[in-house]
Amino acid sequence: MLNRTYDTQICSIARALEVVGERWSLLLVRDASFGLRRFHQFQQSLGIARNILADRLHHLVDSGVLERVPAPDHADRFEYQLTAMGRELAPALIALMHWGDRYFAEHGPPRIAEHAGCGGELVEQLVCAKCAAVVDSDQVQTRPGPGLPAARPS
């Protein structure tokens, strides 16, 4: 993982990667979005060592991506559920999945993301909030925002 201080990294991407940039973290978010809730389910799905799984789950809970809640059928056990913050990762997961499908899925996509309401396949797009145009990645530009200090330390 990146350092936890951002003396030279004033970047929301770097800060987001601190939370979900480690391989197991994003796979846990993926599995939680597929409906897995329990420690043993995550372990079985990922084949991850118990200590690493416990550490990653703890990190995601501390970061606000998952919440640890009592299991409805066992008072002494817990489940992990996506928070609103965790659910907001869905577009990033879909975009990453589609990118992986395009470049690494030799036999076609292993999963298809569909709209539960009508069964239509989901697509990720960059849409301008002002004019509603669909924007290609080569039409994206960035500018300094209010969180970027005027004079960055070197």
C-alpha positions in Angstrom: 0.0 0.0 0.0 1.0 3.6 -0.4 2.2 5.6 2.6 -0.7 6.9 4.8 0.6 10.4 4.6 0.2 12.6 1.6 2.8 15.2 1.9 3.4 15.1 -1.8 0.3 13.1 -2.9 -2.6 15.6 -3.0 -4.7 13.2 -5.1 -8.1 11.6 -4.5 -7.0 8.5 -6.5 -4.1 7.9 -4.2 -6.4 8.3 -1.2 -9.0 6.0 -2.6 -6.3 3.4 -3.3 -5.3 3.5 0.4 -8.8 2.1 1.0 -9.5 -0.3 -1.9 -6.2 -0.5 -3.9 -4.9 -3.6 -2.3 -5.9 -6.7 -4.3 -7.9 -8.5 -1.7 -9.8 -5.3 -0.7 -11.4 -4.8 -4.1 -12.1 -8.5 -4.4 -13.9 -8.4 -1.0 -16.0 -5.5 -2.2 -16.8 -7.4 -5.4 -17.8 -10.5 -3.4 -19.9 -8.4 -1.0 -21.7 -6.9 -4.0 -22.4 -10.4 -5.2 -24.1 -11.1 -1.9 -21.4 -12.8 0.2 -21.7 -11.7 3.9 -19.8 -14.1 6.2 -16.1 -14.6 6.9 -16.2 -18.2 5.7 -17.9 -17.3 2.5 -15.2 -14.7 1.7 -12.5 -17.2 2.6 -14.0 -19.9 0.4 -14.5 -17.6 -2.5 -11.0 -16.1 -2.5 -8.9 -18.8 -1.0 -7.3 -16.1 1.2 -5.5 -16.8 4.5 -7.6 -16.2 7.6 -5.2 -13.5 9.0 -5.1 -11.6 5.8 -8.9 -11.8 5.4 -9.4 -10.6 9.0 -7.0 -7.7 8.4 -8.6 -6.7 5.1 -12.2 -6.9 6.5 -11.1 -4.8 9.5 -9.5 -2.2 7.2 -12.7 -2.0 5.1 -14.9 -1.6 8.2 -12.6 1.0 9.7 -12.6 2.9 6.3 -16.4 2.8 6.1 -16.7 0.6 3.0 -18.2 -2.3 5.0 -20.1 -2.6 8.2 -19.9 -5.5 10.6 -23.4 -6.4 11.8 -24.8 -9.2 13.9 -25.9 -12.2 11.8 -29.7 -12.6 11.9 -29.5 -16.3 12.6 -26.6 -16.4 15.1 -26.4 -13.9 17.9 -22.7 -14.6 18.4 -21.7 -14.3 14.7 -21.3 -11.3 12.4 -21.8 -10.5 8.8 -20.2 -7.8 6.6 -22.4 -5.6 4.5 -21.6 -2.8 2.0 -22.3 0.6 3.3 -23.5 3.5 1.1 -19.8 4.3 0.5 -19.2 0.7 -0.5 -22.2 0.5 -2.8 -20.9 3.7 -4.6 -18.0 1.6 -5.8 -20.3 -0.3 -8.2 -19.6 1.9 -11.3 -15.8 1.6 -10.7 -16.2 -2.2 -10.3 -18.3 -2.5 -13.5 -15.8 -0.3 -15.4 -12.9 -2.5 -14.2 -14.8 -5.6 -15.0 -15.6 -4.5 -18.5 -12.0 -3.4 -19.0 -10.8 -6.9 -17.9 -13.4 -8.5 -20.2 -12.1 -6.5 -23.2 -8.4 -7.3 -22.6 -8.2 -10.5 -20.6 -11.3 -12.6 -21.0 -10.2 -15.1 -23.7 -13.5 -17.0 -23.7 -15.8 -14.1 -23.1 -16.9 -12.3 -20.0 -17.2 -14.5 -16.9 -20.1 -12.4 -15.6 -22.6 -10.1 -17.3 -23.8 -7.0 -15.3 -27.5 -6.4 -16.0 -30.2 -4.0 -14.9 -32.4 -6.0 -12.4 -35.5 -4.1 -13.7 -35.3 -5.1 -17.4 -32.3 -7.4 -17.9 -30.5 -4.9 -20.1 -26.7 -5.1 -20.0 -25.0 -2.2 -18.1 -22.5 0.1 -19.7 -20.2 2.6 -18.1 -20.0 6.0 -19.5 -18.6 9.4 -18.8 -21.4 11.9 -19.0 -21.1 15.7 -18.8 -23.2 17.0 -15.9 -23.8 20.3 -17.8 -24.8 19.3 -21.3 -25.4 15.5 -20.8 -23.1 14.6 -23.6 -21.4 11.2 -23.5 -17.7 12.0 -23.4 -14.8 9.9 -24.7 -11.8 9.5 -22.4 -9.7 11.5 -24.9 -12.1 14.5 -24.3 -11.5 14.6 -20.6 -9.4 17.4 -19.1 -8.7 18.2 -15.5 -8.1 21.5 -13.7 -7.1 22.4 -10.1 -9.9 22.0 -7.7 -10.6 23.7 -4.3 -8.7 20.9 -2.4 -5.4 21.6 -4.3 -3.2 24.1 -2.5 -2.1 27.0 -4.6 1.6 26.3 -3.9 2.4 22.6 -3.5 5.5 21.8 -1.5 8.3 20.3 -3.6 
